[in-house]
Amino acid sequence: MRETDICIVGAGPGGAGAALRLSYLGISSVLIDKAQFPRDKICGDAISGKVTTLLGRLDPAMLARFRQRAIHIDVWGIRFIPPNDCLIELPFKVGYERDPQAAPGYVSKRLDFDNFLIEEVRRRPDIEFHEGTEITRYERTKRGWRIFDQTGRLTIDCRLLLVADGAHSHFSRHIAGHEKENAHHAAAVRAYYRGVTGFHPDNFIELHFLPELNPGYFWIFPLPNGYANVGLGMRSDFVQKRRLNLREQLEKAIEHNPQVKARFAQAERQGKIVGYGLPLGSKRRALSGDHYMLLGDAGHLIDPLTGEGIGNAFYSGFIAAELAEHCLQEARFEADYLRAYDVRVDRVLRAEMRLSYQLQRVMQNVWLTNLLTRFIANHPRIIELLCRMYTDFDLRKQLVRPWFWVKMWLRGGKASAPVSEEVKG
């Protein structure tokens, strides 16, 4: 039996991020994943600025290696296409000058991005990495947790367990008690295409809110070498209520919807359409208990509006690792002490996810969405405000308040003060 202070189950962005942060804090860990790397993962593949910010904070050399070696495409903004087909383009930085080494976001296949993280894990001698090892049993002990693999040959006894084994986490569902709730869960399908045309020259990712898919959305994310990640997602309760086959809906949108049909005229699908589930962060759940913390998708930390999971998982790994350092220093692993993890996740991530949930609900009203987007498209000052939303969370909070839009409407889209002051009004 292997004894360790910290064991991490799952080596995706949450688990690998936690192991790397622990390593840089001088703390060893055991990291386990059922897959052999490199391995693919069904995902939208978008990597937000959260990831690059944390990589740079951890080690500027690691961020440089990501930008130089990982296979990705730099992304500088987002195209938002509502049901009325009124295109809105929002750069992530106002007045940006494109520099691939300083991009605010990227798109990278999970096959490539996750493998980059694992290569970084392999560089750290204090991370003991077991791949191709599936954990099938968890046993609570006086010391913490004892876990067993599928072969019976590996048993690990740890004081603190970091659970980062994804959306279908056995521990999260059967031990932490987080059952799937369709109102706080999304279904999605994704396929890779080659030859899609009409992208923004600066690789803006695209969200198309097609009328027939409301309240879901259709996405097109550019990838290197002429590829694109194409998919659609919708909350699971709506999928169930309308008895939708999302694979069929994706094909119908590509073949018949006038917003996108022409852009796929010469495109070829590469491989199958694959489906996956997204446990959304629209409902607050306990993320910790005696001697354990839940990271990333295992903790239901996916953004309810955008479906972003990579950045939130990576961030949660850092938060868990930093609390783990205090746990070891204080020899405190009980639920009351570990609740500090929930508090910090709430402060850093939960407010943003709550805001996204509010926006998701607003956008279920097609009439209101169309009205607002027409107004926004005709007023450059509001577009500038929305661009600043990417880096200014206080501004995002203002943008979901009805009174903010009433004031802007009455002023004809003109701010009566500088942007930085307008949001305070």
Kinemage of the C-alpha trace (Angstrom):
@kinemage 1
@onewidth
@group {chain A} dominant
@subgroup {mainchain}
@vectorlist {calphas} color= white
{ca met a 1} P 0.000 0.000 0.000
{ca arg a 2} L 1.272 3.447 -0.961
{ca glu a 3} L 0.898 6.177 1.672
{ca thr a 4} L 0.864 9.843 0.694
{ca asp a 5} L -0.428 13.105 2.076
{ca ile a 6} L -2.260 14.160 -1.095
{ca cys a 7} L -3.790 12.040 -3.837
{ca ile a 8} L -5.437 13.541 -6.923
{ca val a 9} L -7.859 11.464 -8.997
{ca gly a 10} L -8.159 12.795 -12.543
{ca ala a 11} L -5.398 14.432 -14.595
{ca gly a 12} L -7.385 16.880 -16.708
{ca pro a 13} L -6.963 20.642 -16.225
{ca gly a 14} L -8.268 20.554 -12.636
{ca gly a 15} L -6.171 17.642 -11.420
{ca ala a 16} L -3.034 18.460 -13.388
{ca gly a 17} L -3.353 22.107 -12.342
{ca ala a 18} L -3.580 21.102 -8.678
{ca ala a 19} L -0.564 18.790 -8.953
{ca leu a 20} L 1.525 21.476 -10.656
{ca arg a 21} L 0.565 24.150 -8.136
{ca leu a 22} L 1.401 21.792 -5.260
{ca ser a 23} L 4.749 21.002 -6.852
{ca tyr a 24} L 5.659 24.671 -7.119
{ca leu a 25} L 4.700 25.019 -3.437
{ca gly a 26} L 7.178 22.253 -2.640
{ca ile a 27} L 4.505 19.640 -1.909
{ca ser a 28} L 4.557 16.170 -3.450
{ca ser a 29} L 1.424 14.397 -4.630
{ca val a 30} L 0.167 11.267 -6.344
{ca leu a 31} L -1.796 11.937 -9.552
{ca ile a 32} L -3.940 9.219 -11.129
{ca asp a 33} L -5.894 9.015 -14.377
{ca lys a 34} L -7.680 6.133 -16.059
{ca ala a 35} L -6.491 7.193 -19.529
{ca gln a 36} L -3.138 6.888 -21.244
{ca phe a 37} L -1.869 10.259 -22.478
{ca pro a 38} L -2.110 11.770 -24.978
{ca arg a 39} L -5.846 11.196 -24.995
{ca asp a 40} L -8.746 13.130 -26.476
{ca lys a 41} L -11.589 14.657 -24.478
{ca ile a 42} L -14.920 15.799 -25.878
{ca cys a 43} L -15.023 19.554 -25.371
{ca gly a 44} L -15.480 22.912 -27.075
{ca asp a 45} L -11.676 23.382 -26.840
{ca ala a 46} L -11.809 27.092 -25.904
{ca ile a 47} L -9.126 28.234 -23.467
{ca ser a 48} L -9.885 31.487 -21.686
{ca gly a 49} L -7.532 34.050 -20.250
{ca lys a 50} L -7.921 32.396 -16.835
{ca val a 51} L -5.647 29.593 -17.999
{ca thr a 52} L -2.886 31.740 -19.450
{ca thr a 53} L -3.009 34.066 -16.432
{ca leu a 54} L -2.548 31.142 -14.046
{ca leu a 55} L 0.169 29.525 -16.164
{ca gly a 56} L 2.084 32.794 -16.094
{ca arg a 57} L 1.545 33.178 -12.363
{ca leu a 58} L 2.803 29.641 -11.771
{ca asp a 59} L 5.872 29.935 -13.988
{ca pro a 60} L 6.424 32.416 -16.842
{ca ala a 61} L 8.605 29.791 -18.527
{ca met a 62} L 5.652 27.383 -18.549
{ca leu a 63} L 3.442 29.976 -20.217
{ca ala a 64} L 6.177 30.580 -22.791
{ca arg a 65} L 6.374 26.837 -23.477
{ca phe a 66} L 2.603 26.718 -23.962
{ca arg a 67} L 2.673 29.567 -26.461
{ca gln a 68} L 5.658 28.153 -28.327
{ca arg a 69} L 4.988 24.417 -28.289
{ca ala a 70} L 1.319 23.658 -27.753
{ca ile a 71} L -0.849 23.340 -30.858
{ca his a 72} L -3.381 26.158 -30.679
{ca ile a 73} L -4.794 29.181 -32.453
{ca asp a 74} L -4.862 32.644 -30.879
{ca val a 75} L -8.319 34.154 -30.322
{ca trp a 76} L -9.019 37.870 -30.001
{ca gly a 77} L -12.758 38.145 -29.595
{ca ile a 78} L -16.209 36.684 -29.925
{ca arg a 79} L -18.934 36.926 -32.532
{ca phe a 80} L -22.424 36.917 -31.114
{ca ile a 81} L -25.211 36.136 -33.596
{ca pro a 82} L -28.727 36.293 -32.052
{ca pro a 83} L -31.910 34.897 -33.646
{ca asn a 84} L -32.432 38.067 -35.728
{ca asp a 85} L -29.010 37.521 -37.369
{ca cys a 86} L -27.759 40.918 -36.132
{ca leu a 87} L -24.007 40.334 -35.919
{ca ile a 88} L -22.176 41.763 -32.906
{ca glu a 89} L -18.383 41.473 -32.755
{ca leu a 90} L -16.768 41.932 -29.353
{ca pro a 91} L -12.962 42.040 -29.093
{ca phe a 92} L -11.599 40.739 -25.792
{ca lys a 93} L -9.391 43.838 -25.592
{ca val a 94} L -10.399 47.337 -26.672
{ca gly a 95} L -8.036 48.700 -29.329
{ca tyr a 96} L -5.905 45.546 -29.386
{ca glu a 97} L -2.911 44.959 -31.616
{ca arg a 98} L -2.640 41.317 -32.531
{ca asp a 99} L 0.366 39.540 -31.019
{ca pro a 100} L 0.128 35.719 -30.890
{ca gln a 101} L 2.416 35.728 -27.828
{ca ala a 102} L 0.004 37.894 -25.859
{ca ala a 103} L -3.404 36.623 -26.952
{ca pro a 104} L -6.266 36.877 -24.432
{ca gly a 105} L -7.557 33.438 -25.408
{ca tyr a 106} L -6.833 30.340 -27.467
{ca val a 107} L -8.547 27.343 -29.010
{ca ser a 108} L -6.664 24.068 -28.689
{ca lys a 109} L -7.876 20.497 -29.007
{ca arg a 110} L -7.982 18.816 -25.628
{ca leu a 111} L -5.777 16.114 -27.102
{ca asp a 112} L -3.063 18.757 -27.378
{ca phe a 113} L -3.748 21.026 -24.406
{ca asp a 114} L -4.172 18.287 -21.809
{ca asn a 115} L -1.068 16.560 -23.119
{ca phe a 116} L 0.856 19.815 -22.711
{ca leu a 117} L -0.166 19.861 -19.038
{ca ile a 118} L 0.874 16.227 -18.627
{ca glu a 119} L 4.257 16.992 -20.193
{ca glu a 120} L 4.650 19.672 -17.536
{ca val a 121} L 3.617 17.142 -14.875
{ca arg a 122} L 6.303 14.740 -16.114
{ca arg a 123} L 8.911 17.470 -15.657
{ca arg a 124} L 8.198 17.583 -11.904
{ca pro a 125} L 9.866 14.744 -9.938
{ca asp a 126} L 7.638 15.316 -6.897
{ca ile a 127} L 4.492 14.386 -8.862
{ca glu a 128} L 4.029 10.608 -8.951
{ca phe a 129} L 1.858 10.049 -12.016
{ca his a 130} L -0.107 6.846 -12.633
{ca glu a 131} L -1.855 6.749 -16.022
{ca gly a 132} L -4.031 3.960 -17.356
{ca thr a 133} L -5.195 3.423 -13.774
{ca glu a 134} L -8.914 3.484 -13.016
{ca ile a 135} L -9.995 4.014 -9.426
{ca thr a 136} L -13.047 1.898 -8.685
{ca arg a 137} L -13.407 2.001 -4.900
{ca tyr a 138} L -13.087 4.607 -2.159
{ca glu a 139} L -12.912 3.744 1.523
{ca arg a 140} L -13.057 6.246 4.370
{ca thr a 141} L -10.357 5.694 6.993
{ca lys a 142} L -9.324 7.357 10.228
{ca arg a 143} L -6.367 8.927 8.419
{ca gly a 144} L -8.368 10.097 5.413
{ca trp a 145} L -9.180 8.022 2.321
{ca arg a 146} L -8.007 4.718 0.888
{ca ile a 147} L -8.525 4.181 -2.825
{ca phe a 148} L -8.261 1.043 -4.942
{ca asp a 149} L -7.687 0.588 -8.665
{ca gln a 150} L -9.521 -1.779 -10.985
{ca thr a 151} L -6.796 -4.450 -10.858
{ca gly a 152} L -6.461 -4.607 -7.095
{ca arg a 153} L -2.717 -4.065 -7.413
{ca leu a 154} L -2.685 -0.372 -6.474
{ca thr a 155} L -3.924 0.845 -3.112
{ca ile a 156} L -3.249 4.390 -1.965
{ca asp a 157} L -3.827 5.761 1.500
{ca cys a 158} L -3.994 9.563 1.699
{ca arg a 159} L -4.796 12.300 4.175
{ca leu a 160} L -6.389 14.567 1.566
{ca leu a 161} L -8.192 13.507 -1.615
{ca leu a 162} L -8.633 15.918 -4.527
{ca val a 163} L -11.390 14.612 -6.804
{ca ala a 164} L -10.984 15.830 -10.386
{ca asp a 165} L -12.313 12.933 -12.439
{ca gly a 166} L -14.783 14.879 -14.533
{ca ala a 167} L -18.466 15.139 -15.280
{ca his a 168} L -19.168 11.465 -14.550
{ca ser a 169} L -17.303 11.367 -11.245
{ca his a 170} L -18.327 8.347 -9.181
{ca phe a 171} L -17.140 10.053 -6.007
{ca ser a 172} L -19.064 13.255 -6.698
{ca arg a 173} L -22.312 11.437 -7.357
{ca his a 174} L -22.254 8.515 -4.943
{ca ile a 175} L -20.175 9.818 -2.027
{ca ala a 176} L -20.539 13.614 -2.132
{ca gly a 177} L -24.188 13.144 -3.161
{ca his a 178} L -24.309 15.407 -6.221
{ca glu a 179} L -26.943 13.849 -8.419
{ca lys a 180} L -27.556 15.082 -11.955
{ca glu a 181} L -30.343 17.690 -12.165
{ca asn a 182} L -31.476 18.443 -15.707
{ca ala a 183} L -32.208 22.107 -14.923
{ca his a 184} L -28.556 22.515 -13.937
{ca his a 185} L -27.025 20.294 -16.579
{ca ala a 186} L -26.478 20.679 -20.307
{ca ala a 187} L -26.232 18.223 -23.156
{ca ala a 188} L -23.904 18.989 -26.044
{ca val a 189} L -22.562 17.486 -29.242
{ca arg a 190} L -19.346 18.317 -31.038
{ca ala a 191} L -17.667 17.478 -34.340
{ca tyr a 192} L -14.504 18.592 -36.102
{ca tyr a 193} L -14.801 20.048 -39.598
{ca arg a 194} L -12.213 21.121 -42.108
{ca gly a 195} L -12.849 23.816 -44.700
{ca val a 196} L -15.371 26.019 -42.872
{ca thr a 197} L -15.177 29.548 -44.312
{ca gly a 198} L -16.038 33.060 -43.173
{ca phe a 199} L -14.055 33.339 -39.951
{ca his a 200} L -13.032 36.701 -38.565
{ca pro a 201} L -9.404 37.450 -39.590
{ca asp a 202} L -8.463 37.536 -35.898
{ca asn a 203} L -10.029 34.163 -35.123
{ca phe a 204} L -13.076 35.282 -33.159
{ca ile a 205} L -14.993 32.374 -31.674
{ca glu a 206} L -18.685 32.335 -32.627
{ca leu a 207} L -21.908 31.737 -30.728
{ca his a 208} L -25.024 31.464 -32.910
{ca phe a 209} L -28.347 31.608 -31.078
{ca leu a 210} L -30.516 29.957 -33.712
{ca pro a 211} L -34.314 30.289 -33.269
{ca glu a 212} L -34.922 26.571 -33.630
{ca leu a 213} L -32.376 25.809 -30.900
{ca asn a 214} L -33.494 28.343 -28.287
{ca pro a 215} L -32.490 28.302 -25.445
{ca gly a 216} L -29.378 26.521 -26.661
{ca tyr a 217} L -26.709 27.742 -29.030
{ca phe a 218} L -24.606 26.607 -31.964
{ca trp a 219} L -20.870 27.319 -31.892
{ca ile a 220} L -18.043 27.503 -34.399
{ca phe a 221} L -14.531 27.778 -32.947
{ca pro a 222} L -11.536 28.060 -35.299
{ca leu a 223} L -8.632 25.646 -34.893
{ca pro a 224} L -5.177 25.434 -36.502
{ca asn a 225} L -4.658 24.011 -39.996
{ca gly a 226} L -8.111 24.876 -41.324
{ca tyr a 227} L -10.035 22.877 -38.744
{ca ala a 228} L -12.974 24.027 -36.646
{ca asn a 229} L -14.704 22.750 -33.534
{ca val a 230} L -18.432 22.848 -34.316
{ca gly a 231} L -21.199 21.951 -31.926
{ca leu a 232} L -24.349 22.834 -30.089
{ca gly a 233} L -25.484 22.701 -26.507
{ca met a 234} L -28.761 23.024 -24.648
{ca arg a 235} L -29.907 22.627 -21.079
{ca ser a 236} L -30.873 19.011 -20.469
{ca asp a 237} L -34.372 19.754 -19.199
{ca phe a 238} L -35.229 21.476 -22.500
{ca val a 239} L -33.686 18.630 -24.502
{ca gln a 240} L -35.800 16.145 -22.579
{ca lys a 241} L -38.982 18.221 -22.775
{ca arg a 242} L -38.671 18.697 -26.545
{ca arg a 243} L -37.327 15.180 -27.151
{ca leu a 244} L -34.481 16.495 -29.264
{ca asn a 245} L -31.759 14.465 -30.914
{ca leu a 246} L -28.853 16.909 -30.766
{ca arg a 247} L -26.814 15.074 -33.396
{ca glu a 248} L -29.680 15.466 -35.850
{ca gln a 249} L -30.138 19.107 -34.838
{ca leu a 250} L -26.459 19.824 -35.506
{ca glu a 251} L -26.675 18.321 -38.990
{ca lys a 252} L -29.911 20.208 -39.728
{ca ala a 253} L -28.378 23.518 -38.688
{ca ile a 254} L -25.355 22.988 -40.927
{ca glu a 255} L -27.401 21.822 -43.911
{ca his a 256} L -30.370 24.196 -43.741
{ca asn a 257} L -29.883 27.234 -41.512
{ca pro a 258} L -29.174 30.333 -43.624
{ca gln a 259} L -26.826 31.744 -40.963
{ca val a 260} L -24.305 28.954 -41.443
{ca lys a 261} L -25.188 26.812 -44.474
{ca ala a 262} L -23.006 28.643 -47.028
{ca arg a 263} L -19.981 28.511 -44.767
{ca phe a 264} L -20.064 24.714 -44.740
{ca ala a 265} L -20.513 24.331 -48.521
{ca gln a 266} L -16.978 22.982 -48.995
{ca ala a 267} L -16.417 21.697 -45.470
{ca glu a 268} L -15.868 18.056 -44.591
{ca arg a 269} L -16.550 16.506 -41.235
{ca gln a 270} L -13.556 14.784 -39.690
{ca gly a 271} L -14.804 11.846 -37.654
{ca lys a 272} L -18.080 11.342 -35.831
{ca ile a 273} L -20.438 13.689 -34.034
{ca val a 274} L -19.905 12.924 -30.362
{ca gly a 275} L -21.963 13.859 -27.336
{ca tyr a 276} L -21.159 14.794 -23.756
{ca gly a 277} L -22.743 16.201 -20.618
{ca leu a 278} L -21.922 19.407 -18.766
{ca pro a 279} L -22.657 19.708 -15.025
{ca leu a 280} L -23.377 23.418 -14.758
{ca gly a 281} L -22.446 25.779 -11.959
{ca ser a 282} L -25.886 27.409 -11.853
{ca lys a 283} L -26.692 25.756 -8.518
{ca arg a 284} L -24.466 26.108 -5.497
{ca arg a 285} L -23.261 22.748 -4.188
{ca ala a 286} L -20.936 21.676 -1.398
{ca leu a 287} L -17.452 21.276 -2.869
{ca ser a 288} L -15.719 19.728 0.113
{ca gly a 289} L -16.136 17.388 3.038
{ca asp a 290} L -14.001 15.461 5.478
{ca his a 291} L -10.580 15.014 3.853
{ca tyr a 292} L -11.720 15.802 0.281
{ca met a 293} L -12.335 18.602 -2.235
{ca leu a 294} L -14.150 18.455 -5.598
{ca leu a 295} L -12.449 20.139 -8.554
{ca gly a 296} L -13.652 21.220 -11.991
{ca asp a 297} L -16.474 19.264 -13.587
{ca ala a 298} L -16.600 16.910 -10.588
{ca gly a 299} L -17.650 19.973 -8.585
{ca his a 300} L -20.165 21.187 -11.205
{ca leu a 301} L -18.125 24.285 -12.061
{ca ile a 302} L -18.995 24.733 -15.753
{ca asp a 303} L -20.155 28.196 -16.798
{ca pro a 304} L -23.955 28.030 -17.386
{ca leu a 305} L -23.924 30.408 -20.361
{ca thr a 306} L -20.729 29.713 -22.294
{ca gly a 307} L -20.118 26.118 -21.249
{ca glu a 308} L -16.530 26.987 -20.318
{ca gly a 309} L -15.059 24.307 -18.108
{ca ile a 310} L -11.298 24.329 -18.720
{ca gly a 311} L -10.556 27.681 -17.087
{ca asn a 312} L -12.792 27.054 -14.079
{ca ala a 313} L -11.329 23.580 -13.559
{ca phe a 314} L -7.768 24.886 -13.758
{ca tyr a 315} L -8.579 27.694 -11.337
{ca ser a 316} L -10.245 25.319 -8.869
{ca gly a 317} L -7.118 23.149 -8.952
{ca phe a 318} L -4.995 26.109 -7.908
{ca ile a 319} L -7.418 27.061 -5.128
{ca ala a 320} L -7.480 23.478 -3.810
{ca ala a 321} L -3.679 23.209 -3.884
{ca glu a 322} L -3.209 26.455 -1.986
{ca leu a 323} L -5.643 25.376 0.722
{ca ala a 324} L -3.971 21.951 0.843
{ca glu a 325} L -0.737 23.677 1.836
{ca his a 326} L -2.503 25.145 4.885
{ca cys a 327} L -4.128 21.787 5.661
{ca leu a 328} L -0.705 20.166 5.906
{ca gln a 329} L 0.743 23.010 7.949
{ca glu a 330} L -2.135 22.946 10.438
{ca ala a 331} L -2.865 19.187 10.255
{ca arg a 332} L -6.496 20.120 9.631
{ca phe a 333} L -8.500 18.082 7.122
{ca glu a 334} L -11.999 18.088 8.589
{ca ala a 335} L -15.011 19.429 6.696
{ca asp a 336} L -15.228 22.671 8.680
{ca tyr a 337} L -11.648 23.595 7.778
{ca leu a 338} L -11.974 22.569 4.132
{ca arg a 339} L -15.061 24.738 3.753
{ca ala a 340} L -12.575 27.544 3.081
{ca tyr a 341} L -12.239 25.979 -0.388
{ca asp a 342} L -15.957 26.497 -1.038
{ca val a 343} L -15.707 30.076 0.195
{ca arg a 344} L -12.834 30.945 -2.126
{ca val a 345} L -14.420 29.231 -5.127
{ca asp a 346} L -17.587 31.202 -4.387
{ca arg a 347} L -15.623 34.436 -4.302
{ca val a 348} L -13.549 33.770 -7.418
{ca leu a 349} L -15.866 31.726 -9.657
{ca arg a 350} L -19.389 31.418 -8.272
{ca ala a 351} L -20.423 35.034 -8.747
{ca glu a 352} L -19.419 34.825 -12.399
{ca met a 353} L -21.381 31.613 -12.889
{ca arg a 354} L -24.406 33.121 -11.155
{ca leu a 355} L -24.220 36.058 -13.533
{ca ser a 356} L -23.994 33.707 -16.517
{ca tyr a 357} L -27.073 31.888 -15.273
{ca gln a 358} L -28.980 35.180 -15.154
{ca leu a 359} L -27.897 35.968 -18.715
{ca gln a 360} L -28.884 32.462 -19.808
{ca arg a 361} L -32.398 33.043 -18.462
{ca val a 362} L -32.671 36.453 -20.140
{ca met a 363} L -31.694 34.949 -23.482
{ca gln a 364} L -34.518 32.439 -23.350
{ca asn a 365} L -36.719 35.393 -24.328
{ca val a 366} L -36.082 35.676 -28.085
{ca trp a 367} L -37.995 38.948 -28.448
{ca leu a 368} L -35.989 40.640 -25.690
{ca thr a 369} L -32.697 39.249 -27.000
{ca asn a 370} L -33.404 40.540 -30.511
{ca leu a 371} L -34.431 43.952 -29.185
{ca leu a 372} L -31.273 44.341 -27.115
{ca thr a 373} L -28.926 43.143 -29.844
{ca arg a 374} L -30.371 45.571 -32.410
{ca phe a 375} L -29.903 48.378 -29.905
{ca ile a 376} L -26.332 47.295 -29.119
{ca ala a 377} L -25.340 46.900 -32.772
{ca asn a 378} L -26.340 50.511 -33.494
{ca his a 379} L -24.415 52.043 -30.580
{ca pro a 380} L -20.601 51.716 -30.626
{ca arg a 381} L -20.324 53.043 -27.063
{ca ile a 382} L -22.253 50.055 -25.745
{ca ile a 383} L -20.096 47.705 -27.798
{ca glu a 384} L -17.064 49.254 -26.094
{ca leu a 385} L -18.671 48.600 -22.715
{ca leu a 386} L -19.314 44.981 -23.651
{ca cys a 387} L -15.697 44.582 -24.779
{ca arg a 388} L -14.535 45.725 -21.367
{ca met a 389} L -16.850 43.158 -19.785
{ca tyr a 390} L -14.308 40.414 -20.549
{ca thr a 391} L -11.843 41.778 -17.988
{ca asp a 392} L -14.114 43.864 -15.738
{ca phe a 393} L -16.391 41.746 -13.570
{ca asp a 394} L -17.960 44.766 -11.851
{ca leu a 395} L -19.108 45.920 -15.268
{ca arg a 396} L -20.604 42.506 -15.996
{ca lys a 397} L -22.690 42.803 -12.845
{ca gln a 398} L -24.050 46.140 -14.080
{ca leu a 399} L -24.965 44.728 -17.468
{ca val a 400} L -27.545 42.295 -16.070
{ca arg a 401} L -29.365 45.010 -14.140
{ca pro a 402} L -32.486 46.251 -15.978
{ca trp a 403} L -31.965 49.836 -14.804
{ca phe a 404} L -28.597 49.995 -16.578
{ca trp a 405} L -30.291 49.246 -19.913
{ca val a 406} L -33.191 51.605 -19.203
{ca lys a 407} L -30.713 54.447 -18.663
{ca met a 408} L -28.781 53.574 -21.808
{ca trp a 409} L -32.017 53.350 -23.795
{ca leu a 410} L -33.206 56.744 -22.583
{ca arg a 411} L -29.845 58.259 -23.486
{ca gly a 412} L -29.931 56.701 -26.931
{ca gly a 413} L -26.926 54.525 -26.191
{ca lys a 414} L -24.767 57.473 -25.143
{ca ala a 415} L -22.887 57.393 -21.861
{ca ser a 416} L -23.137 60.625 -19.902
{ca ala a 417} L -19.763 59.954 -18.255
{ca pro a 418} L -16.541 58.140 -19.118
{ca val a 419} L -16.961 54.380 -19.393
{ca ser a 420} L -15.210 53.736 -16.079
{ca glu a 421} L -17.647 56.070 -14.313
{ca glu a 422} L -20.764 55.123 -16.263
{ca val a 423} L -20.931 51.630 -14.800
{ca lys a 424} L -21.064 53.073 -11.299
{ca gly a 425} L -24.234 55.020 -11.978
